Amino acid sequence: MPEIVYPPVLALTRGVFAVQGLRFTVTGAEHIPRSGGAVLAINHIGYFDFTYAGYAALKVGRLVRFMAKQEVFAHPVAGPLLRGMRHIPVDRALGAQSYKAAVRALAAGEIVGVFPEATISRSFELKEFKSGAARMATEAGVPLLPVVVWGSQRVWTKGLPRRLGRTRTPITVSVGPPVPTDGDVVAVTGVLRSRMADQLREAQESYPDKPGPDDTWWLPARLGGTAPTLAEAAELDRLEVKERIARRRAKGS
């Protein structure tokens, strides 16, 4: 099937990166296969993580089909673009269908991008992982690649203002070697998370920018930043879900 929508969207995205002056450091792109399926398991700290992880795949001439929540596909502008790029909608009420669609894409030789944490980590640390990435890689018989993005939270993340101008923000993307998938999916998921934790620490340690005294919001508490801890972030997420449910009930009453 010819790619009609993806190329112009990529051209626009690259133009936006240039205007913003983003400074990319991509390592490990050689681990991404030049043909055949693969699962990219990506950490989630900002709204543009998918574009930055996809940028790494472009280094070897590959396009990524990302799994994204159904609500994004319902958007009048984003929806048609996402469908045109053959991204995969995730309907939480019909999770099995989304999973099967991803496995079919992998079997057809596509690269599928997955966020094992499901939602953005406000702490900028790794949350608990869901096992879907490991399960689909195992079932489809394709490589499971750990991918870490760092710096994206400085552009746009949950609960903080967007910084979409010419910020010259450094963005680090690290692709690790494939995680073995010949074991229990729970064990495989544990190895995946451990690998990504190591990559995240390396990305943080080698990151070229250091925050000033009034600019520590983008650092995790572990590194002396003012981001919430994992426990504090989990409580914020719980309250957000509670408020969302209350709003839905109010609309339905």
C-alpha positions in Angstrom: 0.0 0.0 0.0 1.5 3.3 -1.0 2.4 5.9 1.7 0.3 9.0 0.8 -0.2 10.7 4.2 3.0 9.8 6.1 5.6 11.5 3.9 4.0 15.0 3.9 3.4 14.7 7.7 7.0 13.8 8.2 8.2 16.8 6.1 6.0 19.1 8.2 7.3 17.5 11.4 10.9 18.0 10.3 10.2 21.6 9.5 8.7 22.1 13.0 11.8 20.5 14.6 14.0 22.9 12.6 12.0 25.9 13.6 12.2 24.8 17.2 15.9 24.2 16.9 15.7 20.8 18.6 19.1 19.2 19.0 18.8 15.4 18.5 21.2 12.8 19.8 20.1 9.3 18.5 22.0 6.2 19.6 21.4 2.6 18.8 19.3 3.1 15.6 21.2 0.3 14.1 19.2 -2.1 16.3 16.1 -1.3 14.4 15.6 -3.8 11.6 15.7 -2.5 8.0 12.9 -4.9 7.1 10.4 -7.0 8.9 8.4 -6.4 12.0 9.5 -5.1 15.4 8.0 -3.7 18.6 9.4 -0.4 19.8 8.7 -0.1 23.6 9.0 3.6 24.5 9.0 5.4 27.8 6.5 8.2 28.1 7.4 11.6 29.6 5.9 14.0 27.0 3.2 14.4 24.4 5.6 14.3 21.5 7.5 11.2 22.5 6.1 9.3 19.5 7.5 11.8 17.0 10.9 11.7 18.6 11.0 7.9 18.7 9.8 7.8 15.1 12.6 10.1 14.2 15.1 7.4 15.4 13.4 4.8 13.1 13.8 7.2 10.1 17.6 6.9 10.5 17.2 3.4 9.0 14.4 4.3 6.6 11.5 2.8 8.7 8.1 4.1 9.5 6.5 3.3 12.8 2.8 2.6 13.4 2.0 3.8 16.9 -0.7 2.5 19.2 -2.7 5.5 20.5 -5.9 5.9 22.5 -9.1 5.9 20.5 -10.0 9.5 21.7 -7.2 10.9 19.6 -8.6 9.2 16.5 -11.9 10.9 17.1 -10.3 14.4 16.7 -11.5 16.0 13.4 -8.0 16.9 12.2 -5.7 14.4 13.9 -8.0 11.4 13.3 -7.9 11.3 9.5 -4.1 11.9 9.6 -3.5 9.0 12.1 -5.7 6.7 10.1 -3.9 7.7 6.9 -0.6 6.9 8.5 -2.0 3.5 9.6 -1.5 4.1 13.3 -3.5 1.7 15.5 -6.4 2.9 17.7 -6.6 1.5 21.2 -10.1 1.3 22.6 -9.9 0.3 26.2 -13.3 -1.3 26.0 -12.2 -3.4 23.1 -8.5 -4.0 24.0 -8.4 -7.4 22.4 -9.2 -6.0 19.0 -6.4 -3.4 19.3 -4.0 -6.1 20.3 -4.9 -8.3 17.4 -4.6 -5.4 14.9 -1.1 -4.7 16.3 -0.1 -8.4 15.9 -1.4 -8.4 12.3 0.7 -5.3 11.5 3.8 -6.9 13.0 3.2 -10.1 11.1 2.9 -8.0 7.9 6.4 -6.6 8.6 5.5 -3.3 10.2 7.2 -1.6 13.2 4.7 -0.9 16.0 5.4 1.7 18.7 4.0 1.0 22.1 4.1 2.9 25.4 4.2 0.1 28.1 3.5 2.7 30.8 0.2 3.6 29.0 0.2 7.2 30.2 2.7 10.0 30.7 4.9 9.7 33.8 4.7 13.0 35.7 7.7 11.9 37.7 9.8 11.4 34.6 10.7 8.0 36.0 9.5 4.7 34.7 6.1 3.7 35.9 5.0 0.1 36.1 4.8 -1.6 32.7 1.9 -3.4 31.1 2.8 -6.7 29.4 1.3 -6.0 26.0 4.6 -5.1 24.3 6.2 -8.3 25.3 3.1 -10.4 24.5 2.7 -9.0 21.0 6.4 -9.3 20.2 6.4 -12.9 21.4 3.2 -13.8 19.5 4.4 -12.2 16.2 7.9 -13.5 16.6 9.6 -10.1 16.1 12.3 -8.2 18.0 11.3 -6.3 21.1 13.4 -3.1 21.3 13.7 -0.8 24.3 13.6 2.9 23.4 14.1 5.8 25.8 13.4 9.4 25.1 14.8 12.2 27.3 14.3 15.9 27.0 10.8 15.7 25.5 9.2 16.7 28.8 10.8 20.1 28.4 8.8 20.7 25.2 5.3 19.6 26.4 4.3 17.4 29.2 1.2 16.8 31.3 0.2 19.6 33.6 2.9 22.1 32.5 2.9 24.9 29.9 4.0 24.1 26.3 7.3 25.4 25.1 6.8 25.2 21.3 9.0 28.1 20.2 12.7 28.1 19.3 14.0 26.6 22.5 16.9 24.6 21.1 16.0 21.9 23.5 18.3 18.8 23.3 16.3 15.6 22.7 18.0 12.2 23.4 16.7 9.0 21.9 18.3 5.7 22.8 17.5 2.4 21.2 18.7 -0.7 22.9 19.4 -4.2 21.6 16.5 -6.6 21.4 15.2 -8.0 24.6 15.0 -11.9 24.5 11.3 -12.9 24.3 11.7 -16.7 24.8 10.5 -16.6 28.4 7.3 -15.8 30.4 5.9 -12.5 29.3 5.9 -11.2 32.9 9.6 -12.0 33.1 10.3 -10.5 29.7 8.5 -7.3 30.7 10.7 -7.1 33.8 13.8 -7.4 31.7 12.5 -4.8 29.3 11.8 -2.4 32.1 15.2 -3.0 33.7 17.0 -2.4 30.3 15.0 0.8 29.8 15.8 2.0 33.4 19.5 1.6 32.6 19.1 3.5 29.3 17.2 6.3 31.0 19.9 6.8 33.6 22.5 6.9 30.9 20.5 9.4 28.9 20.0 11.6 32.0 23.7 11.5 32.9 24.9 12.4 29.4 22.2 15.0 28.7 24.0 18.2 27.6 21.8 20.7 29.4 21.9 21.3 33.2 19.0 23.1 34.9 19.5 26.4 36.7 18.3 27.0 40.3 14.8 28.0 39.0 14.6 25.4 36.3 14.6 22.1 38.0 11.0 21.2 37.2 12.1 18.9 34.4 14.3 16.8 36.6 13.0 13.8 38.6 13.1 14.1 42.4 15.8 11.4 42.4 18.2 13.8 40.7 17.3 16.8 42.9 14.5 18.1 40.7 11.1 19.3 41.7 9.1 16.8 39.6 6.8 14.7 41.8 8.0 11.3 43.1 6.5 8.2 41.6 4.2 7.9 44.6 3.1 11.6 44.3 2.6 11.2 40.6 0.5 8.1 41.1 -1.8 10.0 43.5 -2.1 12.9 40.9 -3.1 10.3 38.3 -5.6 8.8 40.6 -7.2 12.2 41.3 -7.3 13.0 37.6 -9.1 9.7 36.8 -11.6 10.4 39.7 -12.3 13.9 38.3 -12.7 12.6 34.8 -15.3 10.0 36.0 -17.1 12.7 37.9 -17.3 15.0 34.8 -18.7 12.1 32.7 -21.3 11.3 35.3 -22.3 15.0 35.5 -22.7 15.2 31.7 -24.9 12.1 31.8 -27.2 13.3 34.6 
